[in-house]
C-alpha cells in the first residue's frame, strides 16, 4: 500500500457524540444487521475520492447526532465487506452507503449518488424508522 495513504486506514472521528462505529470483524458486521436501524459507509482507504466522501458524510451526520454511523474500510475488514455484499445482495462498490432496518436494505447509493440530498433523505428515513 502506498505510504501516503497509511494514515487513512482509520476513519476520522468527526462525530461529537461518539456514534461512529468501526466495523472490523464479522461479529461487528453481524451486530450491524441486528440493529433496529443502521447506516453503513464502506470505503477504500487508498482512494482519495472515497476518503473525501467519507469525510463529507461524517460531517453531514455530525449535525444528526441521533444517527449512528458504521464505517467499514474494505482493506482493514475484507471478510466483513464480503459479508455485507452477501447479506444485502448489493454489489460491492466504494464509496458506498447502505441504510439498513433490522438487516433489510432500505436505501443505498454509491459514488455520485452520495450527495447531500441523498444523505438528507437517508437521515429522514432513519428518523421515520427509529421511533
BELBELPE-V365199 format. One record per residue. N is the residue number from 1. RES is the residue in one letter. PHI is phi as a letter, one per 20 degrees, with the letter a starting at -180 (999 if undefined). BURIAL is + if it has 24 or more other ideal C-beta (glycine too) atoms within 12 Angstrom, else -. Layout:
n & res & phi & burial
N & RES & PHI & BURIAL
N & RES & PHI & BURIAL
This chain:
n & res & phi & burial
1 & X & 999 & -
2 & X & f & -
3 & X & g & -
4 & X & f & -
5 & X & e & -
6 & X & g & -
7 & X & f & -
8 & X & e & +
9 & X & f & +
10 & X & d & -
11 & X & f & +
12 & X & f & +
13 & X & d & -
14 & X & e & +
15 & X & e & +
16 & X & e & -
17 & X & e & -
18 & X & m & -
19 & X & e & +
20 & X & e & +
21 & X & d & +
22 & X & e & +
23 & X & e & +
24 & X & c & +
25 & X & c & -
26 & X & f & -
27 & X & f & -
28 & X & g & +
29 & X & f & +
30 & X & f & -
31 & X & f & -
32 & X & g & +
33 & X & f & +
34 & X & e & -
35 & X & f & +
36 & X & g & -
37 & X & b & +
38 & X & b & +
39 & X & d & +
40 & X & d & +
41 & X & d & +
42 & X & e & +
43 & X & b & +
44 & X & d & +
45 & X & f & +
46 & X & d & -
47 & X & d & +
48 & X & f & -
49 & X & f & -
50 & X & f & +
51 & X & f & +
52 & X & f & -
53 & X & f & +
54 & X & f & +
55 & X & f & +
56 & X & f & +
57 & X & f & +
58 & X & f & +
59 & X & f & -
60 & X & g & +
61 & X & f & +
62 & X & f & +
63 & X & e & -
64 & X & c & +
65 & X & f & -
66 & X & f & -
67 & X & d & +
68 & X & f & +
69 & X & d & +
70 & X & d & +
71 & X & d & +
72 & X & b & +
73 & X & e & +
74 & X & f & +
75 & X & f & +
76 & X & f & +
77 & X & b & +
78 & X & f & -
79 & X & f & -
80 & X & f & +
81 & X & f & +
82 & X & f & -
83 & X & f & +
84 & X & g & +
85 & X & f & +
86 & X & f & -
87 & X & f & -
88 & X & e & +
89 & X & m & -
90 & X & e & +
91 & X & g & -
92 & X & f & +
93 & X & b & +
94 & X & c & +
95 & X & f & +
96 & X & b & +
97 & X & d & +
98 & X & c & +
99 & X & e & +
100 & X & c & +
101 & X & c & +
102 & X & l & -
103 & X & n & +
104 & X & e & -
105 & X & f & +
106 & X & d & +
107 & X & a & +
108 & X & b & +
109 & X & a & +
110 & X & b & +
111 & X & l & -
112 & X & f & -
113 & X & f & -
114 & X & f & +
115 & X & e & -
116 & X & f & -
117 & X & f & -
118 & X & f & +
119 & X & f & +
120 & X & f & -
121 & X & f & -
122 & X & f & +
123 & X & f & +
124 & X & f & -
125 & X & f & +
126 & X & f & +
127 & X & f & -
128 & X & f & -
129 & X & d & -
130 & X & e & -
131 & X & e & -
